[in-house]
Structures are given as C-alpha cells and as structure tokens.
C-alpha cells in the first residue's frame, strides 16, 4: 500500500490531472502526469468496470500496481513533484506481476519520472 503522502485522494486532484496532464501509453496502461508544487509525487490507480465486472479482479490489479509504485518510491527511483494517475486497459487483466512491473517501469521512463 502506498504511503498516505504518496496517494492522490481528492476528486479535484484526479480531475486536475485528467484535464491538464500529459498522457503516456503502453499496451496495457495509460499514465497521466501533471507537475505539482509538492516535495513528493502522488499516485492514483484507476481500474474501471470495463476491465471486469468482478471487484476481486479489479482490486487485484490495483493492489499489484500500487505495490509496484510503492517499491519504486521506496527505492528512490521516482522523481518528486508530480501527480500521476494510472489507468488500466482491459488487456491488462491477464498479465502477471512481472509483466505489469516491466510496463510500469517503461511508462515511468517514457514520462521522465525515473531518476537516473
């Protein structure tokens, strides 16, 4: 689970990222990134009902993605000062943890959010 300081929680924060953020895509994930004025980066993961009608499957994807992000933040690999929303595409349902981690890493690189 992400630390509280690293979570996007308010609806207005999500809406701000959706409206003003830049988009980055992979086969199974979409990243929306917007700079913030904070000393930390905050993340939100959106897994809609389009992915699966079953909450168990949606929550599994959400938990996996937040754990991937938590480990990257803890290791100091993610730059500070950004709000990020991760949207999951339906094709991601069949992916295992390693493939999700690889795609997330590639997307973060593409967005310029990883430290060297």
C-alpha positions in Angstrom: 0.0 0.0 0.0 1.3 3.5 -0.9 2.1 5.9 2.0 -0.6 8.5 2.6 1.7 11.3 1.3 2.1 9.4 -2.0 -1.6 9.0 -2.7 -4.0 11.1 -4.7 -7.2 11.1 -2.7 -9.3 14.1 -3.6 -11.6 14.1 -6.6 -10.4 17.5 -7.6 -6.8 16.3 -7.7 -7.8 13.5 -10.1 -9.9 15.8 -12.2 -7.0 18.3 -12.4 -4.6 15.5 -13.6 -7.2 14.3 -16.2 -7.7 17.8 -17.6 -4.2 19.2 -17.5 -1.9 16.2 -17.5 0.2 14.8 -20.3 -0.6 11.2 -21.4 1.8 8.4 -21.9 0.7 5.0 -23.3 1.7 1.4 -23.3 -0.1 -1.7 -24.5 -2.0 -2.2 -21.2 -1.6 1.0 -19.2 -2.0 4.8 -19.6 -0.3 7.4 -17.5 -1.5 10.9 -17.0 1.2 13.2 -15.4 0.9 16.7 -14.1 3.6 18.7 -12.1 2.6 19.7 -8.6 4.1 22.1 -6.2 4.9 19.5 -3.5 8.1 17.8 -2.5 6.6 14.3 -3.2 4.9 12.6 -6.1 1.4 11.4 -5.6 -0.2 8.5 -7.4 -3.7 7.2 -8.1 -4.7 4.0 -9.8 -8.0 3.7 -11.7 -9.4 0.3 -12.7 -12.8 0.7 -14.2 -15.6 -1.8 -14.5 -14.7 -2.1 -18.2 -11.8 -4.2 -17.0 -14.0 -6.7 -15.2 -17.4 -6.7 -13.5 -15.8 -8.6 -10.6 -14.4 -6.3 -7.9 -11.9 -9.1 -6.9 -10.2 -8.9 -10.3 -10.2 -5.1 -10.4 -8.8 -4.9 -6.8 -6.0 -7.4 -7.6 -4.8 -5.2 -10.5 -5.0 -2.1 -8.3 -3.1 -3.7 -5.5 -0.4 -5.0 -7.8 0.1 -1.6 -9.4 0.2 0.2 -6.1 2.8 -2.3 -4.8 5.0 -1.8 -7.9 4.8 2.0 -7.4 5.5 1.7 -3.6 8.6 -0.3 -4.2 9.9 2.2 -6.8 9.2 5.2 -4.5 10.9 3.4 -1.5 14.0 2.7 -3.6 14.2 6.4 -4.5 13.7 5.8 -8.2 10.7 8.1 -8.7 11.2 11.9 -9.1 9.4 14.2 -6.8 6.9 16.9 -7.7 4.3 15.1 -9.9 0.7 13.9 -9.7 0.2 10.7 -11.6 -2.9 8.8 -12.5 -2.5 5.2 -13.8 -5.4 4.0 -16.0 -5.6 0.3 -16.7 -6.7 -1.0 -20.1 -8.8 -4.2 -20.4 -5.9 -6.2 -21.9 -4.1 -5.9 -18.5 -6.4 -8.4 -16.8 -4.4 -11.4 -17.9 -0.9 -10.0 -17.1 1.2 -11.3 -14.2 3.1 -9.2 -11.7 6.4 -9.2 -13.6 4.9 -8.0 -16.9 2.9 -5.3 -15.1 6.1 -4.2 -13.3 8.0 -4.1 -16.6 5.3 -2.0 -18.3 5.1 0.4 -15.4 8.9 0.9 -15.5 8.8 1.6 -19.2 6.0 4.1 -18.8 7.7 5.9 -16.0 10.9 6.1 -18.1 8.9 7.4 -21.1 7.2 10.1 -18.9 10.6 11.1 -17.5 9.7 10.2 -13.9 12.5 7.9 -13.1 15.8 9.1 -11.5 19.0 8.2 -13.3 
